[in-house]
Amino acid sequence: MQIRNATAADADAIAAIYNDAVLHSTAIWNDVTVDAANRARWIDDRQAQGFPVLVACDGADVLGYASYGPFRAFDGYRLTVEHSVYVDATRRGGGIGRALLQALIERARGDGFHVMVAAVEARNAGSIRLHESLGFEQTGLMPQVGQKFGRWLDLAMLQLRLDNRAPPTN
């Protein structure tokens, strides 16, 4: 398996993984699927803002993708990013998500960020375990803040401190 920066040529595969999560899971709290053109624009937009979009590949096959972007739009959050990691449904549980998340953590450290945030549907025990195994700590639970498939969804918030820098001076 190789992890590399995504290109527009990966948009079809990324859309398929995204759409599967939309239609069959609570990993993405959207109801609407997207096409490859939408994901190509998303890749371009993320990368133009200086944020990574990574894909895990086995030859030409995209097995999963990951990215991070701003946590919130206010200046005070500029050193905090929120990430997402999605793996093809037929390939989950084989270490692809872990490899993508580890690559994102290293990229975030290299890019000078201080904290990485994860927002995970609280019943997604596998994702929470993965994050905790990489040093994330659950810092909050927001009951019933979302809905999908005719039920309320709780949001678990986890975070990883990426460095031990001194407090800001400004």
ABEGO torsion letter per residue (X at the ends): XBBBBBBAAAAAAAAAAAAAAAAABAABABABBBBAAAAAAAAAAAAAAGBBBBBBBBEABBABBBBBBBABABAAAAABBBBBBBBBAAABGAGAAAAAAAAAAAAAAAAGBABBBBBBBAABAAAAAAAAAAGBBBABBBBGABBBGGBBBBBBBBBBBABABBBBAX
